[in-house]
Amino acid sequence: MVVEKEVIREVPVERVVDREVVKEVPVERIVDREVVREVSVEKEIPVEKIVVVTPVIAEAPKNVIPEGTLHVAMAGLGPFTGHPALASGTATDVISTAVAEALWQYDIDRQALPMLVKEWSISEDFTTWTLHFQEGVKFHKGYGDFTVEDVKWSLDQRISNPKATNVAQLKWAWQTSVEMPDPLTMVINTGVPMPGWAFIDLVRNPGDQYVISKKQTEEIGPEAANWNTAATGPWEIDEHRSGEFWKLRAVSDHWRKTPHFQEMYFWEIPEEATRLAGFQTGELDTFPMSYDSISLVTSVPDAKVMRIPKAAVMNLRIYGQDYAEVGTPDQRAGYDPELPWASASLDVNSAEWDQAAKVRRALMLAIDIDTIIETLLHGYADASSVIFYGVHRHLMDDDMYWNYDLEEAKRLLAEAGYADGFSMTLTPAKRGSPSEVEVCEAIGAMWGELGVDIKFQNVPFSTVRPGIVGRTYQGATCHAGTPPPTPARSFYGLSIKSGIYGITHPWLEDIVYNAYEEVDPATREGMERQVARFLYDGAHLRELYIYDAVWPVGPRIEEWSEGVTFGDLRFQSGFEWIRHRE
């Protein structure tokens, strides 16, 4: 294995297994760009310590009296910013797991369930939505009753936010008319047919399209409301210090579910070792964890681990493939035909296109994903291949797999004219996925064996995000995400209007919009199959694996399956359902 600094040492470590086998297995793990050879001793974890959880929607218990304090650690938190016109980034995702609520939520099958919306219907021509909202919903901090006026105003505010995602889709949803015949009814005419899943996915939890009090902003202004937001969730913001913590207070007699704890702290603790130490000493009750920490978590007396299957995905994005605007005044700064993986021609039948595709195929074939899953992820994941299609395998052809083949990868790279390799930046998009940095380091080391000089950039996601959104970043990222309800849901990121996945192309422009807007499932699936073939044949992007979430459960609390939403399980949720351990 080729590295900048080779340090080989043998270290006995404990491995976690779910089977009754004890053996020594030599594995390699990348730490700080060193090769560390570990002698792995697997340790059996008692079955009762690993609790497989299937999230459910349950009826809330009555007469809950909140008491005590719950302590939760987050890898990244940032300052509390909750106003839709001003907030962005990780803060909005975390806020939507506790403080704020959207119109819908997802179940385990990524199907819509009511949240602020109680009932809904769609006209036969898919242009008119009638939404009926929950009764008795109150805003925090004494700002009164929730109404549809707050819904429309909040989403209009989000549309005005230049840092917001999905803005163009929201504009599409509002583009004709929004009527409010009474305080809890909204009738939306989209003007053109809009598939049901598309609208629902824009305004579901967790996400950044939630509802806050219009009255609060009118009284104290958006800046003040941004730091002390009045929303509708089971927790309200009480105090926060940037880079340290958010302190939340339970909402008594909440319309949906009153928390069992009176207070909850979100502590910002980037380092896993520090989070783990806090859990071991009883200072933390739960936190996003890596699989390497399972044995240490379960060694804490009376502690458990919740395992949630197929929670999220890890993707590989290769940027700089912005072909759709080449030769126009809008040509993206990130596109450079001198990049080995970027074609100098837009013609998919050209020699230039084939040369760049060979480079990308070589990169894909050089990744030994099975070894990564077995060692770094301890088997808590399944290999995937085409981005967006991991839970929609039926839309992919049988040949769409990436099997590890380093020799074939080297041959392709030589054919493309890069037998001596090239340089490439690789960045883990640190967003709370288990072992995300270690996985990305391992991929970098595997590409190093291919002959690629990897410049590994281990920085906060907030540092690299502007380059991704602005399409100036030239390199690759290991990027966790959420399985979409259908692949077309994510196609917008392949378009000129977004381009956040690093690849746009004239052929993609029409089909991704048409697939996104198609209301007939069979027609849409036909287009989704075509896009899958384009992405796979060109090796433009890759879904590396679908992984299980693992959440530690401290000795003071019970595991919880209620309230866990499948919108984005990189973030813990359902905190209001966490009970005191009896």
N, C-alpha and C positions, 0 to 999 in steps of 0.2 A: 504494500500500500504506500503510495507516495504522499508525503506530507512535508510541510515546511520545516517541521522540527520533529524528529523521530525519537520518541522516548518509549521504550518497551519495558513494562514491568508487570509482574504477576501479583494480583491482589485477590485474596479470597473474599467474595461477596455473597450475599444471600439473594436468591431469586424466588419469586412467588409463582406457584403453580396451582392449578385446580385439579391435579390428578395425583394419584398415589405412586409417584416415581421419584426416587432420590438418586441423583447421579451428578457427575462433574462434567460440565460442558464448556469447552473453551470458546469464548465469543470475543468480539472486538467492539469497543465502544469509543466514540470520539469525544474527547474532553479538551477544550481549549486548543484545538488543532493538534493535539498529541494523539498518538495511537496508544491506547491503554489495553493491554491484553488481560482480561479478567478470567480467573478460574471460578466458574459459577457453581455454587452449591445451592440446589433448589430446596426450598423449604415448604413443606405442606402447610397450607392455611386451613384451619378448621372450617368445615362447611358452614357452620352457623355464623361465621364471621363475615361471609360474603353474602349479601342479601340482594338477589336479583329482583328489580323493581319494575313493574309495568305501570306507568303513570295512568291514573284514573281521574275522572271527574266525580266528585262525591258531594253529597248534601252536607252543608256546613252544620256543625253541632250548635245548639242554642245555648244562650246564657254563658258564653265564655267570658271569664274575667282575666284579662291579661296580667301577668306578673313575672318579675325577673327580667334578666337581660340576656339576649342572645348575641354571641360574638362570631362574626363571619369574616374571613380574610379573602381579599381579592388580589390577584396578581397585578392588575392594572385598574385604576379607578378614575383618577384625574379629578379636577374640581367639579363640584356639583353645579351643573348648568341644566335647567329644566325647561326653559321657555322654547317652544317650537321654532320661533323665528331666530333664535340665537344659539341653541345647543347643537352639538354634533359629537360624533365619535362614540367611544365606549360608554360615556356617561349616560347617553340616552338609552342604550341597551340595558344598563343596570337599573336605571330609573324605572323602566317598564316592567322589571321583575318584581317591584315592590311598591313604588310610590305612585305610579301612573297606570292607567288602563287604556287599552285600545278597544276597538269594536268587536273583534273576534279573537279566539285562541285556537290552537291546533291540538288534536288528539294524537295518539301514537302513530296513526296512519296518515298524518298530515291532512286530516279532514277538519273542516271548520266547525267550531262549537261557539255558542253565544258567549259574549262577555258583556260589554255595555249594550250591545244589540241583543234584544230579547227574541225577536222573530224577524224574518225577512222573506221577501219574494222577488222574483225577477220576471219581467214580462216575456212573452213568447218570442219577441224579436230581440231580446237581450239588450235593450236600450234603456229600460226603466227599472230602477231598483226602489222598492218600498221598504224602509227600515223602521221597525218599532223598537224603542229603547226601554231599558229597565226603569222601573219606578223606584222611588225612594233613594236615589243615588245623591249623595251630598259631596260638595267640595270641601277640602281641608281648610282649616284656619277660619271657619265661619263664613265662607263665601257663598253659602246657600245651595240651592237645588241645581243639579245638572239638567241641562236642556239641549235640544238639538242646535240651538244658536251657538253653544259652546263647541259643539262638534264641528260645525262648518267653519267657525272662526279659527279654531285650533289648526285645522287642516289647511286653511288659507295662509295662516302664519307659517306653517311648515313649508309651503310652496314658495314663500318669500325668502326662505333661508338659502343663501348661495352655497352653504356647506352641506345641505341636506341631500340624502340619497332618494331615488325614486320620484323626484320632483316632476319629471316629464310625465310619468304614469299618472300621478295625482292630477295634473292639469288635464290629462285625457279624461279622467273620471268626472271632472267638474266642468268639462268644456261647454256644455249646453245650458243646463239649468239645475238649480237645487231649490226645491220648494219645502216649506216647513208648515204644514197645515195645522199642527198643534205642537206643544212643547216637547213631545216625545215621539214625533213622527217626522220622518224625512223622506222625500221623494226625489230621487236623483235621475236625471235624464242625461245619459252619456252622449247622445246624438248619433253615435255609431254603435253597432253591436260590441259588447264587451263580455268575455267569458266570466262566469261566476268566480272561478278560482283566482283570476287576475285581480279583480277588485278586492276580494277578501284578503289576499296576501299583502296588499298595500297597507292595510290598517288592522293588523293583528299583533298580538303580544307573543314574545317580546319584540320590540322594534322601536322606531323613532316616530311613528305616526300615532301618538296618543293624545288624550284630551285633557286640557287644563282650563282653569276658570278665566273666562273673558273679563268678568267683573274685576278680578284682582289686577289685571294689567291696566284696565281703565282707571283704577284708583291709585295705584302706586307706580305704574310705568313698567315697561318690559325688562329693564335692567334689574330693578329690585325683584320683580317676579322671577327672573331667571335664577336668582340665588336662593329664593325661598318659595318655591313653586307650590301653588294650591292645585292639586290634582284629585283623583278619586280613589286611589288604591288603598289597601288595608294598612299601609304605613305612610306617615307623613314626615317630611324632612324637619328636623329639629335644630341640628347644628352640624357644621362641617368645617374641616380645615384641609385645604388643598395639599395633597401628598401624604395625608395622615389618615383621616377617617371621615365617614358620614355617620351621624347619629340619627336614627329614625325612631319615631314614637308610634305605638300602636293606635289605630283608629277604633275606638270602642263602638260597638253596635254597627260595625261596617255592613253595608248592604249585601256583600257577598260572603265574606269570611273574616271574623274578628280574630286577630292573632292571639296565640297562647302566651306570648311574651310581651311585656310592657314596653321594652326598649330593644332595639337591635343596632349593633355597630357593624358597619362595613369598614374593615381596616385595610388600608392599602399596603400590601407586603409583597413586593416583586419576587423575592427569593423564596423558592420552595423550601429550602432548608430552614429558613426562619419561620415560615408558616407551620412546618412540621414540628419544630421545637415548641411553638406556641400551643399546638394541639396536644403534644405530649405532656406539657405542664398544666393542661386544663384551662389555659387562657383563651383558647379558641374552641368553638363547637363544631365547625365545619369549614371547608375551604376547597377551591379547585385544586386537584392533586394529580401527580403523575403516577404511572403504574409502578415505578420504582419505589414509591413510598408505601405501597400496600402492606408489606410485611411489618414495617415500623408502626403504621397506623393500627394494625390489628394486634400488635403486641401491647398496646395500651389497654389496661384492664377495662373490660366492659365496652370497649369501642367496637364499631362495626364499619363495613364499607358497603354503600349502596352501589349496585351495578345496573346501569340503564342501557339496554342493548340498542345498537345502531343509532346513537345519539347525534353524530355529526360526521363530517368527512374532512379529509386532508387533501388539498389540491396542490398541484404544481403548476404555476403560471410562468410563462416565458414571455417577457415584454419586449417591445420594440417592433412588433409585427403589425403596425398600423398602416395597412395597405389602402384602405378605402379612400383616403384623402391625398394619396401620393400624386404630386403634379398639380395640386390645386393650391390656392392661397392659404388654405387651412391645413396644409400638411403638418403633421405632428412632429415636434422636436425630438421625440423619442425614436422616430423611425430613422434608421441609418443603414443603407444597403451594404455598408462595410462590415456590419455585424455578421458573424458566420451563420447565425440562425435566422437572419432576415433576408428575404429574397430581393434581388435588384429588379425583378419583374413581377407584375401582378398576374401574369398569365400562368395558370396552374399547370399548363402543359409545356412550359418553357424549361430550358436547361437550368436557368438560374433558380427557378422555383424548386426543381428537383434537388439541386445542390443544397439549398437551405433546409429542405425537408430531410435530407440524409443526416445533416448535423443534428436536427431535433430528434430523429429516430434513434440516432446513436446515444443521445442523452437519455432517452427513455429506456433503451435496452440495457444501459449500464447500471440501472437501479435495481438492486436485489431486494425487492420489497418484502419477499417472504422472510428473509433474515431480519429485516427491520421489525416486522410484526412479531416474530418469535422472540427476539432479544429485547429491543427497546420498548415494545408494546405488550410483551408478555402474553401474546395471543389474544388480546382484547380488541381485535380488529379483523376485518376481512379485506383482502386485496380487491381493488377496483381497477378501472381502466379509463373510460371516457368521462370527462368532467360533466357533471349534471345528471349522469345516467346510473349512478351506483345503486339506487333503489328502484330503478326503472330498466332493469336488465333486458326485459322483453322488447325494448325498442332498439336494441343493439344487435348487430349480426354476430354469429358465433365466432368469427375470427378476430373480434375486437378485444384482444388481450395483449398485455405486454409481458413477455417472458424474459427473465434475466438471461442475457447472452453477451458477455463482455467481448468475446472475440469478434462476434458479428458487429458489435458497436464500433470496435476499432477499425474493422474493415470499411464500414460505412463512412467513418470520419476520414479515413485515408482517401476513399473515392471522392469525397467532397473537397479534397485538397488540404485537409488539416491533420495530416498524419502526426505532426509535431504539436498538435493541440492549439489552444487559444486561451484567452483570459475571459472570465465571466464573473459577474457579481451575483452572489446568492444571499438572500435575506430571509430569515424566518419572520413571518408576520405574527408577532407575539400577541395572541388574543385569548390566551387561557386554555389552549388545547393541551392535553397531556403529552409530555415529552416533545413538544413542538420544536424546541431548539435542538435537542439531541437528534431528532429525526432529520432535521435539515442539515446538521453537521455530518451525519452519516451519509446523506446523499452527496454532500460536497466532497467527502472522502472518496466515495465511489466514482464520482466524476474525475477526481484526481487520478484514480487508477486508469481512467480512460485517456488521461493526458491533458485534461483541462486544468488550467491554473485558476483555482477558485479564490476569489476575494470574498471571504465570509464577513458579512456585515450584521453583527448582533446589536441591534439598536431598538429602542421602543417603536411600536407600530406607528405612533403619532409622528415619528421622524420620517418614516418612509412613505406614509400615506399621501402627502401632498404630491410627491412625484408620480405615484400610481394614478391618482385622480387627474392630475394635470398631464399625464401621459408623457413625462420626461424621463422616467426611470427606465434604464436599460439593463436588464438582468433577469433573474428569476426569483420567485418567492415560494416558500412553503406556506400555504395559506389555508387555514381551517375555515370551514363554512357549514352551511346547513343544507341537507338534502331538500330540493325544491318539491312542491306538490306535483309538478310535472316539469320536464326539462325546459319547456318553452318559458317557464317563469323566469329563468336566468338568462334567456337569450338577449335581453335588453343590454346586458353587459358586453355583448359582442357587437354592438351597433356604434355608429359614429357618435350618437348622442351620449354614450357612456364610455365604452371602450375600456372599462376597468380590468378586463381580463387579459389585456395585452395584445389581442388580435382583433382586427377588423378587416373586412374585405368586401369589394363590390358585390360578389356573389352572395355574401351573407346578408347584406343590407335589406334586400327585399324579403328574403325568406324568414329572417328572424322576426321582423315586424309582423309579417303575415301569420306566422305560427303563434306569436304572442296574442294576436287579436282574434284568432280563429275560434268560433264558438262550437263547431262540430268536432267532437273528440277524434273521430276516425281521420278526418282531413288533417287535423293538427298532428296526430301521431305520424302520419305519412311524412310531413315536413320535419318532424323531430328525428325521424330515421335518416333523412338526408343530411341534416346537420351533424348527426353522430358520425356518419361516414366521412364527411369533410374534416371534422376535427381529428378523427383517428388517422385517416390516411396522411394528413399533413403533420401529425404529431405536434399539433399546436399547443395543446394543454393536456393535462392528465389529472384524473382523480386517483390518488395514490391508494387510499383505503377508507373504509367506513369503520369508525371506531365506537366502542362503548364508553360512556361516561362513568367515572367512578368518583363518588363523593364520600368522604369520611363522615362518620356519625359518632360524635363524642359521647362519653358516658352520661352526660347530663340530659341528652335528648333522645327521642325515638326516631327511627327511620320514617320517611314520609313518601307516599306515592301520590297523594292527592295534591292537586294544584301544580304539579310539574308540567310545564307546557313544552311542546315539541317545536316551538317556533325557532329556538336557538339554544341548544343544550350545552353550548360552550359556557353559558352563564347559568349558575344555579338559580332555581326559582321555587315557588311554592313555600316561601319562608313562613307565611301566615299559618300554614298547616303543621309546622314543626311543634311537637308536643314535648312537655317535660317528661323525662324518664321516671317511671314509677318504681 
